[in-house]
Amino acid sequence: MKILSYAVLAGVLLGLSGCDDAMNKPKTESRTMIIGGVPVHDRDYKMIDSSVTARDQLKQ
């Protein structure tokens, strides 16, 4: 009976520690899209600031 209680206790502790994994995942700052079957992150495509674009056009 003593061995059975230790086995149940070990099973409960392992089960509780396994549930903690989903809560500790890091949060991503970007969305993932699928373009042409390949996952692409928003941070791969940065929009250029319009003031920078206007300044570059004035220089030319």
C-alpha positions in Angstrom: 0.0 0.0 0.0 2.9 2.3 0.8 4.5 1.8 -2.7 1.1 2.4 -4.3 0.7 5.7 -2.5 4.2 6.8 -3.6 3.4 5.8 -7.2 0.2 7.8 -7.2 1.9 10.8 -5.6 4.7 10.7 -8.3 2.0 10.4 -11.0 0.1 13.4 -9.7 3.3 15.5 -9.4 4.4 14.6 -12.9 0.9 15.4 -14.2 0.8 18.8 -12.5 4.3 19.8 -13.8 3.3 18.8 -17.3 0.3 21.2 -17.2 2.6 24.1 -16.5 4.3 24.0 -19.9 1.4 25.6 -21.8 1.4 28.7 -19.5 5.1 29.4 -19.7 5.5 29.6 -23.5 7.0 32.9 -24.7 4.6 35.4 -26.3 5.5 36.4 -29.9 5.3 40.0 -30.9 4.5 39.2 -34.6 1.8 37.3 -36.4 2.6 34.4 -38.6 1.0 34.3 -42.1 1.3 31.6 -44.7 2.3 32.9 -48.1 2.7 30.3 -50.9 2.7 27.5 -48.4 5.6 29.0 -46.4 5.1 30.5 -43.0 6.2 34.2 -42.9 6.4 36.5 -39.9 5.3 40.2 -39.9 8.7 41.3 -38.8 10.2 39.9 -42.0 8.4 42.7 -43.9 8.9 46.2 -42.4 7.1 49.2 -43.8 9.3 52.1 -44.7 8.5 55.4 -42.9 6.8 57.8 -45.3 9.0 60.7 -44.1 12.1 58.7 -44.9 10.8 57.9 -48.4 9.9 61.6 -49.1 13.4 62.7 -48.0 15.0 60.1 -50.3 12.9 61.3 -53.3 13.9 64.9 -52.7 17.6 64.0 -52.7 17.3 62.5 -56.2 
